[in-house]
Amino acid sequence: MENVVIGKDATLNLRMGITFPDDQAPEEVQPTSAKEGQSLIDQVIAATGPKAHPRLAQIMPSLVRHLHEFAREVNLTVPEWMAAVDMLNECGQISNDRRNETQLLCDILGLESLVDEITSNMLASSNAGTPSAVLGPFYRHDAPLLPNGSSIVKNLTPATPWYSQAIADSAYITGRVLSTGGKPIANAIVDTWLAAPNGLYEQQDNSQTEMNLRGRFETDRDGRFAFYALRPTSYPIPSDGPAGRFLTLLDRDPNRPGHIHFIVSAPQHRALTTQIFDDRDKYLTQDAVFAVKDELVVKFLPRKGDPKARWYLEYDFVLGREN
């Protein structure tokens, strides 16, 4: 019987769930009575003190109720609870400034996409800007500021394993940053990053140059930015951590459609975190992190007369004003 480790000390059985010492599931546990469960919920909620942070005091009763009711509904056992605790512990242990495994776990549960949707709805107006999308776990804060028209593809040579695909997918990407009223926004910062054709971000791949396929660009007085990059490639989310192993347990497809990340910011405007998706990608309807939105699917066009790019994309970002 195949077992899958989801944390350093906890093992889940693919067919039965938790693997116990005798490889037998425990006898069915009768759910805690509603009266007993409500008593414990009330005690935990009442334990919050009068000097608690206002927002925590507001949301914790709901969190406690839902968490306790979930545990009672599924008859959560101690080994199952410990498996989850161990998985979260490992997420924290392998996370750093280059990879956020806990965020990746939230992504595959659809939580980040849900929070993104809630936040977008709270900020929505009759003249809303470009739709947002999840940040993802591989953002780096210190990407280089580059001149418009430069390339974020670094040290590409015929010796690069994915050289041929990079040449075939070479792209010139340009556009404007606009206000919701359609006016160009000068001096906006367009921060962008994407995975290489081998499906890895540079911090996952020692063969890539530091900050490969990352860059920041400042818009000119017409609100325009431009850079050379690549058409994005679909890839599976990392399988070397608990989030990837969790997908295996769920028998879920781990692939993300090809996408390019952006954070667009400007003074007096709300920063936009989003992604654009290549319309050629076969995984558009089954994104492992549920981030695809129709408005963010783009079409690259053939580019003629440019030895540095075979494809062209023009895409404008619209920023809403700060409240």
C-alpha positions in Angstrom: 0.0 0.0 0.0 1.6 3.3 -1.1 2.3 5.9 1.5 3.1 9.6 0.9 4.9 11.7 3.5 3.4 15.1 3.7 5.6 16.3 6.6 8.8 15.1 8.2 7.1 12.9 10.8 3.6 12.3 9.4 2.6 9.9 6.7 -0.7 9.7 4.9 -1.9 6.6 3.1 -3.1 7.3 -0.4 -6.0 4.9 -0.2 -7.1 5.0 3.5 -5.9 8.3 4.8 -3.7 8.2 7.9 -1.3 5.3 8.3 -1.5 4.1 11.9 1.1 1.8 13.5 -0.9 -1.4 12.7 -1.9 0.0 9.3 -5.5 -0.1 10.5 -7.8 2.8 10.7 -9.2 3.5 14.2 -12.7 2.6 15.2 -15.2 5.3 14.1 -15.3 8.1 16.7 -18.7 9.4 17.6 -18.9 13.1 17.0 -18.8 15.4 20.0 -22.3 16.4 20.9 -23.3 19.9 19.7 -23.8 20.9 23.4 -20.3 19.9 24.4 -18.8 21.4 21.3 -20.6 24.7 21.7 -19.4 24.9 25.3 -15.8 24.6 24.2 -16.3 27.1 21.4 -17.8 29.6 23.8 -14.9 29.1 26.3 -12.3 29.8 23.6 -14.1 32.8 22.3 -14.6 34.2 25.8 -10.9 33.9 26.5 -10.1 36.9 24.3 -9.3 39.8 26.5 -10.6 43.4 26.4 -7.3 44.8 25.1 -7.2 42.4 22.1 -6.4 43.9 18.6 -9.8 45.2 17.3 -9.6 43.3 14.0 -8.5 40.1 15.7 -11.4 40.4 18.2 -13.7 40.8 15.3 -12.6 37.8 13.3 -11.5 35.2 15.9 -15.0 34.2 17.0 -15.8 33.2 13.4 -12.5 31.4 12.9 -12.9 29.4 16.2 -16.5 28.4 15.3 -15.7 27.2 11.8 -12.5 25.5 12.9 -14.1 23.6 15.7 -17.2 22.8 13.7 -15.0 21.4 10.9 -13.1 19.1 13.3 -16.4 17.8 14.8 -18.0 17.3 11.4 -15.2 15.1 10.0 -14.3 13.4 13.4 -10.8 14.7 13.1 -8.3 12.3 14.9 -5.1 13.1 16.7 -2.9 11.5 14.0 -4.7 13.5 11.3 -4.3 16.7 13.2 -0.6 16.0 13.8 -0.1 15.3 10.1 -1.6 18.7 9.3 0.6 20.4 12.0 3.7 18.7 10.7 2.9 19.7 7.1 2.5 23.4 8.2 5.8 23.1 10.2 7.6 21.9 7.1 6.1 24.7 5.0 7.6 27.2 7.3 11.0 25.4 7.5 11.5 25.4 3.7 10.2 28.9 3.1 12.6 31.8 2.7 12.9 35.1 0.8 12.9 33.2 -2.5 10.1 30.7 -1.9 7.0 30.8 0.2 5.7 27.3 0.6 2.9 28.2 3.0 1.6 30.7 0.4 1.8 27.9 -2.2 -0.3 25.7 0.1 -2.9 28.5 0.3 -2.8 28.8 -3.5 -3.6 25.2 -4.2 -6.5 25.4 -1.7 -7.8 28.4 -3.6 -7.5 30.6 -0.6 -5.3 33.3 -2.1 -7.6 33.6 -5.2 -10.6 33.9 -2.8 -8.9 36.6 -0.8 -7.9 38.4 -4.0 -11.5 38.3 -5.2 -12.8 39.6 -1.8 -10.3 42.4 -1.8 -11.0 43.3 -5.4 -14.8 43.5 -4.7 -14.1 45.7 -1.7 -12.2 48.1 -3.9 -14.5 47.8 -6.9 -16.1 50.9 -8.4 -17.9 51.8 -11.6 -14.6 52.5 -13.3 -12.5 49.6 -11.9 -9.0 49.0 -13.2 -7.3 45.9 -14.5 -8.3 42.7 -12.6 -5.9 41.5 -10.0 -4.5 38.0 -9.6 -2.5 36.1 -7.0 1.0 37.1 -6.2 2.3 33.6 -6.1 5.2 32.2 -4.0 8.2 33.2 -6.1 8.2 37.0 -6.0 11.4 38.8 -5.1 11.4 42.3 -3.8 14.8 43.4 -5.3 14.5 42.9 -9.0 16.7 45.4 -11.0 15.4 48.6 -12.4 16.1 48.4 -16.1 15.8 50.9 -19.0 12.8 50.6 -21.2 13.5 48.5 -24.2 16.0 46.2 -22.4 15.7 42.5 -22.0 15.0 40.5 -18.8 16.4 37.4 -20.4 20.0 37.1 -19.1 23.0 35.3 -20.4 21.1 33.2 -23.0 23.6 31.2 -25.1 23.4 28.2 -27.4 24.7 26.2 -24.4 21.5 27.0 -22.4 19.4 23.8 -22.3 16.3 25.7 -23.3 17.9 28.0 -25.9 15.9 26.8 -28.9 12.6 27.3 -27.1 13.7 30.7 -25.8 14.5 31.8 -29.3 11.1 30.5 -30.6 9.3 32.2 -27.8 11.2 35.5 -27.7 8.8 38.4 -27.3 8.6 42.1 -27.2 6.1 43.3 -24.6 4.9 46.9 -24.3 1.9 48.8 -23.1 0.9 51.8 -21.0 -0.1 52.4 -17.4 -3.3 54.4 -17.4 -5.7 55.9 -14.8 -9.3 54.8 -14.8 -10.0 57.9 -16.7 -7.7 56.8 -19.5 -4.9 59.3 -18.8 -1.3 58.0 -19.0 0.6 57.7 -15.7 4.2 58.7 -15.9 6.8 57.3 -13.6 4.8 54.2 -12.7 6.8 51.1 -11.8 6.1 47.9 -13.7 7.7 45.0 -11.8 7.6 41.7 -13.8 8.8 38.1 -13.5 8.2 34.7 -15.1 9.5 31.2 -15.2 12.0 30.0 -17.8 11.1 27.6 -20.5 12.1 24.7 -18.3 9.3 25.7 -15.9 11.6 27.0 -13.2 12.0 30.5 -11.7 15.6 31.5 -11.4 15.7 31.0 -7.6 14.7 27.3 -8.2 17.4 26.7 -10.8 21.1 27.1 -10.1 21.9 27.1 -13.9 20.0 30.4 -14.3 21.7 33.7 -13.8 20.6 35.7 -10.6 17.4 37.7 -11.4 17.0 36.0 -14.8 13.5 36.9 -16.2 12.9 39.6 -13.6 13.0 43.3 -13.9 11.4 46.6 -13.1 10.6 49.4 -15.6 9.6 53.0 -15.1 7.0 54.4 -17.5 7.8 57.4 -19.6 5.7 60.6 -19.8 3.2 58.8 -22.0 2.8 56.1 -19.5 4.6 53.6 -21.7 6.8 50.7 -20.7 8.6 48.2 -23.0 10.9 45.2 -22.5 12.0 41.9 -24.2 11.0 38.7 -22.5 9.6 35.3 -23.5 6.2 33.9 -24.1 5.3 32.1 -20.8 5.5 28.4 -20.4 3.2 26.2 -18.4 4.7 24.3 -15.5 3.8 22.0 -12.6 4.0 23.6 -9.1 7.0 22.3 -7.1 6.7 18.7 -6.0 9.6 18.7 -3.6 7.6 20.2 -0.7 4.5 19.5 1.3 2.2 21.5 -1.1 3.2 19.4 -4.0 2.8 16.1 -2.1 -0.6 17.3 -0.9 -1.7 17.6 -4.5 -0.6 14.1 -5.1 -2.7 12.9 -2.2 -5.7 14.7 -3.8 -5.0 13.2 -7.2 -5.0 16.7 -8.7 -3.3 18.1 -11.8 -0.3 20.2 -10.6 0.1 22.4 -13.7 -0.2 26.1 -14.0 -0.9 27.7 -17.4 1.9 29.9 -18.9 1.7 33.3 -17.2 3.7 36.5 -16.6 3.5 38.2 -13.2 3.2 41.9 -12.7 3.1 44.4 -9.9 2.2 47.9 -11.2 2.4 50.8 -8.8 2.3 54.6 -9.0 1.8 57.4 -6.4 -1.8 58.2 -5.4 -2.9 54.9 -7.1 -3.7 51.5 -5.8 -0.9 49.0 -6.6 -2.0 46.2 -8.9 -0.8 42.7 -8.5 -1.8 40.6 -11.4 -0.9 38.0 -14.1 -1.4 37.7 -17.8 -2.0 34.3 -19.4 -1.1 33.2 -22.9 -4.2 32.1 -24.9 -2.3 29.2 -26.5 -1.9 27.3 -23.2 -3.8 24.1 -22.7 -4.1 24.5 -18.9 -6.1 27.7 -19.0 -9.2 25.9 -17.7 -7.4 23.8 -15.0 -5.0 26.1 -13.3 -3.7 24.4 -10.1 -4.1 27.7 -8.1 -7.4 28.9 -9.7 -6.0 32.3 -10.8 -7.1 32.6 -14.4 -9.5 35.3 -15.3 -10.9 35.8 -18.8 -9.9 39.5 -18.9 -6.2 38.5 -18.2 -5.9 36.1 -21.2 -3.8 37.7 -23.9 -2.9 36.9 -27.5 0.7 37.2 -28.7 1.1 38.3 -32.3 3.9 37.5 -34.7 6.6 40.3 -34.8 8.4 41.1 -38.0 11.7 42.9 -38.6 13.0 42.5 -35.0 15.9 40.1 -34.7 15.4 40.0 -30.9 11.7 38.9 -30.9 9.4 36.6 -32.8 6.3 37.7 -30.9 4.7 40.9 -29.8 2.2 41.8 -27.1 0.7 45.2 -26.2 -1.2 45.3 -23.0 -2.3 48.3 -20.9 -2.7 48.3 -17.2 -5.3 50.5 -15.6 -4.8 51.6 -12.0 -7.6 52.8 -9.6 -7.1 55.8 -7.4 -6.3 55.3 -3.7 -9.3 55.9 -1.5 
